């Protein structure tokens, strides 16, 4: 719109007068437009975030929201700070941690969700150890051909002493040695594969010798007429 400004008429040579000047009046300032707010709340994330069946890692992971994706928010749990969203690309809903989440839209009317029960851990069976089979050692075979070689030594008659050697046949190669018993008590030991042991001087009568090998015992009663008689012998292995 133009406004005419009156100016004083000045007498000019030749009888001319100046023409009024026109100035412009500023028009109205335009009003900024309105930005629309989404009627349905939506969420996006700054870091790929898992979506679970409840608020925490103890709940099963059923989906996730990736950077650049958006999802519709359908509920919230204020005490834990989790958002309940439509599971992206899947059916149903899931719980989204708000650490990396940005929600746009009105969240005041969202449903407050209760925390679901913690899932029961799946029982894991403990394997039963298989006992190691231990081989049962084979006992040594019994000795054979047990015999005594004796010599009688007369003392002040009618007293005699006798001595000598006992011999036997070794029929095994897994013994640790032999134990020799005299009158029920241990008298001597010999190493494995030895088949002889001396008899000490003994008085006439019954003087039992025993030679043992493992659980197998060889016993023999050796009789002799004269000064030496009745010589029981027993062998055991050590």
C-alpha positions as CSV (number, residue, x, y, z in Angstrom):
1,X,0.0,0.0,0.0
2,X,1.4,3.4,-0.9
3,X,1.0,6.6,1.1
4,X,1.3,10.1,-0.3
5,X,3.5,12.4,1.6
6,X,2.7,16.0,1.3
7,X,5.6,18.3,0.8
8,X,5.7,22.0,0.8
9,X,5.1,23.6,-2.5
10,X,8.1,25.5,-3.5
11,X,8.1,28.1,-6.1
12,X,10.4,27.1,-8.8
13,X,11.7,29.1,-11.6
14,X,9.4,28.7,-14.5
15,X,6.4,27.9,-12.3
16,X,7.0,24.1,-11.7
17,X,6.1,22.4,-8.4
18,X,7.6,19.1,-7.1
19,X,5.7,15.8,-7.4
20,X,4.7,14.0,-4.1
21,X,6.8,11.0,-3.3
22,X,5.3,7.5,-2.4
23,X,6.7,5.2,0.4
24,X,5.9,1.5,1.0
25,X,4.2,0.3,4.1
26,X,5.5,-3.1,5.4
27,X,3.0,-6.0,5.0
28,X,2.0,-8.5,7.8
29,X,4.6,-10.9,9.1
30,X,3.8,-14.6,8.2
31,X,2.9,-16.8,11.2
32,X,5.2,-20.0,11.6
33,X,3.5,-23.3,10.7
34,X,2.7,-26.0,13.3
35,X,4.7,-29.2,13.7
36,X,2.5,-32.3,14.1
37,X,3.0,-34.6,17.1
38,X,2.5,-38.4,16.4
39,X,-0.7,-39.6,17.9
40,X,0.8,-43.0,18.5
41,X,4.1,-43.1,20.5
42,X,7.1,-44.5,18.6
43,X,10.6,-45.4,19.7
44,X,14.0,-45.6,18.0
45,X,17.4,-46.5,19.4
46,X,20.9,-45.2,19.2
47,X,22.4,-48.7,19.6
48,X,21.0,-52.0,18.6
49,X,19.0,-53.2,21.6
50,X,17.6,-56.6,22.5
51,X,13.9,-57.0,23.1
52,X,12.9,-59.6,25.8
53,X,9.9,-61.1,27.5
54,X,10.5,-59.0,30.6
55,X,12.8,-56.4,32.2
56,X,16.2,-58.0,32.4
57,X,18.7,-60.5,30.9
58,X,17.1,-63.3,32.9
59,X,14.1,-63.1,30.5
60,X,14.2,-64.8,27.0
61,X,15.3,-62.6,24.1
62,X,12.5,-62.7,21.5
63,X,13.6,-59.8,19.1
64,X,15.5,-56.6,18.9
65,X,15.3,-53.0,17.6
66,X,18.1,-51.9,15.3
67,X,19.5,-48.5,14.7
68,X,17.3,-46.8,12.0
69,X,14.2,-48.8,12.8
70,X,11.1,-47.5,14.7
71,X,8.5,-49.4,16.6
72,X,5.1,-48.6,18.1
73,X,5.1,-48.2,21.9
74,X,2.1,-49.9,23.5
75,X,2.9,-49.8,27.2
76,X,5.5,-49.1,29.8
77,X,6.8,-50.2,33.2
78,X,7.7,-47.1,35.2
79,X,9.6,-48.9,38.0
80,X,12.1,-50.5,35.6
81,X,12.1,-47.9,32.8
82,X,11.2,-50.4,30.1
83,X,9.0,-49.8,27.2
84,X,6.6,-52.4,25.8
85,X,6.6,-52.3,22.0
86,X,5.3,-54.2,19.1
87,X,8.0,-56.7,18.3
88,X,9.6,-55.5,15.0
89,X,9.0,-57.9,12.2
90,X,7.3,-60.4,14.5
91,X,4.0,-61.0,16.2
92,X,3.3,-60.0,19.8
93,X,5.1,-57.5,22.1
94,X,8.4,-57.4,23.9
95,X,10.2,-55.3,26.5
96,X,12.7,-52.7,25.3
97,X,15.4,-51.2,27.6
98,X,15.2,-47.4,27.6
99,X,19.0,-46.9,28.0
100,X,19.4,-46.2,24.2
101,X,15.8,-45.5,23.4
102,X,14.2,-42.2,22.3
103,X,10.4,-42.1,22.4
104,X,8.3,-39.6,20.5
105,X,4.6,-38.9,21.0
106,X,2.3,-38.7,23.9
107,X,3.1,-41.5,26.4
108,X,0.8,-40.3,29.2
109,X,-2.0,-42.6,28.2
110,X,0.2,-45.8,27.8
111,X,-0.8,-48.9,29.7
112,X,1.3,-49.6,32.8
113,X,2.4,-53.3,32.4
114,X,3.1,-55.5,35.4
115,X,6.5,-57.3,35.6
116,X,6.0,-60.9,34.4
117,X,7.3,-63.8,36.6
118,X,10.9,-64.7,36.2
119,X,11.3,-67.8,33.9
120,X,12.2,-71.1,35.7
121,X,15.7,-72.2,34.7
122,X,15.9,-75.4,32.7
123,X,17.3,-78.2,34.7
124,X,20.6,-79.5,33.4
125,X,21.3,-83.2,34.0
126,X,24.7,-84.0,35.5
127,X,26.4,-86.9,33.7
128,X,27.2,-89.9,35.8
129,X,30.8,-90.8,35.8
130,X,31.4,-94.3,34.5
131,X,33.5,-96.3,37.0
132,X,36.8,-97.4,35.7
133,X,37.1,-101.1,35.5
134,X,40.1,-102.4,37.5
135,X,41.5,-105.7,36.4
136,X,41.6,-108.4,39.0
137,X,45.2,-109.6,39.3
138,X,45.7,-113.3,38.7
139,X,47.1,-115.1,41.7
140,X,50.3,-117.0,41.3
141,X,50.1,-120.7,40.6
142,X,50.9,-123.2,43.4
143,X,54.4,-124.4,43.8
144,X,55.1,-128.1,43.3
145,X,57.8,-130.7,44.1
146,X,58.4,-129.3,47.5
147,X,61.2,-131.3,49.2
148,X,63.8,-131.1,51.9
149,X,67.4,-132.3,51.8
150,X,68.6,-132.9,55.4
151,X,71.6,-134.0,57.2
152,X,71.6,-135.4,60.8
153,X,74.3,-134.4,63.2
154,X,74.5,-136.5,66.4
155,X,75.0,-134.6,69.7
156,X,75.4,-136.1,73.1
157,X,73.3,-139.2,72.5
158,X,70.5,-139.7,72.2
159,X,70.2,-136.1,71.1
160,X,70.5,-135.3,67.3
161,X,70.3,-132.1,65.4
162,X,69.4,-131.8,61.7
163,X,69.8,-129.2,59.1
164,X,69.6,-129.0,55.3
165,X,67.8,-127.2,52.5
166,X,64.2,-127.1,51.2
167,X,63.5,-126.9,47.5
168,X,60.5,-126.3,45.4
169,X,59.4,-125.7,41.8
170,X,58.2,-122.2,40.9
171,X,55.2,-122.4,38.4
172,X,54.5,-118.6,38.0
173,X,56.3,-115.4,37.1
174,X,54.1,-112.9,38.9
175,X,55.0,-113.4,42.5
176,X,56.8,-110.8,44.6
177,X,58.8,-113.4,46.5
178,X,58.4,-116.2,49.0
179,X,57.8,-116.2,52.8
180,X,59.1,-119.2,54.8
181,X,57.5,-120.0,58.1
182,X,58.9,-122.2,61.0
183,X,56.6,-123.4,63.7
184,X,53.9,-120.9,62.6
185,X,56.2,-117.9,62.7
186,X,57.9,-116.1,59.8
187,X,61.4,-117.5,59.5
188,X,62.8,-116.0,56.3
189,X,62.0,-114.5,52.9
190,X,63.5,-114.9,49.4
191,X,63.0,-112.9,46.2
192,X,60.9,-113.9,43.3
193,X,62.0,-116.9,41.2
194,X,64.2,-118.3,44.1
195,X,63.5,-122.0,44.7
196,X,65.6,-122.9,47.7
197,X,66.2,-121.9,51.3
198,X,68.4,-123.4,54.1
199,X,67.0,-125.3,57.1
200,X,68.6,-124.2,60.4
201,X,69.8,-126.8,62.9
202,X,66.8,-128.2,64.7
203,X,66.3,-130.7,67.4
204,X,64.7,-134.0,66.6
205,X,60.9,-134.0,66.5
206,X,58.2,-132.0,64.7
207,X,59.5,-128.7,63.4
208,X,57.0,-127.4,60.8
209,X,58.3,-125.3,57.9
210,X,55.9,-123.3,55.8
211,X,56.6,-121.8,52.3
212,X,53.7,-119.7,51.1
213,X,53.1,-118.0,47.7
214,X,50.0,-115.7,47.4
215,X,46.8,-117.3,48.5
216,X,48.1,-120.7,47.3
217,X,49.9,-122.8,49.8
218,X,52.1,-125.8,49.3
219,X,52.2,-128.1,52.3
220,X,54.1,-131.4,52.4
221,X,54.9,-133.9,55.3
222,X,58.3,-135.4,54.8
223,X,59.1,-138.4,56.9
224,X,62.5,-139.8,57.5
225,X,63.6,-142.7,59.6
226,X,66.2,-142.2,62.2
227,X,67.1,-138.9,63.8
228,X,65.0,-136.6,61.5
229,X,61.4,-137.1,60.8
230,X,58.1,-135.3,60.4
231,X,59.1,-132.1,58.5
232,X,56.0,-130.2,57.5
233,X,56.8,-127.4,55.0
234,X,54.6,-124.4,53.9
235,X,55.3,-121.7,51.2
236,X,53.7,-118.3,50.8
237,X,54.5,-115.4,48.4
238,X,55.4,-112.0,49.8
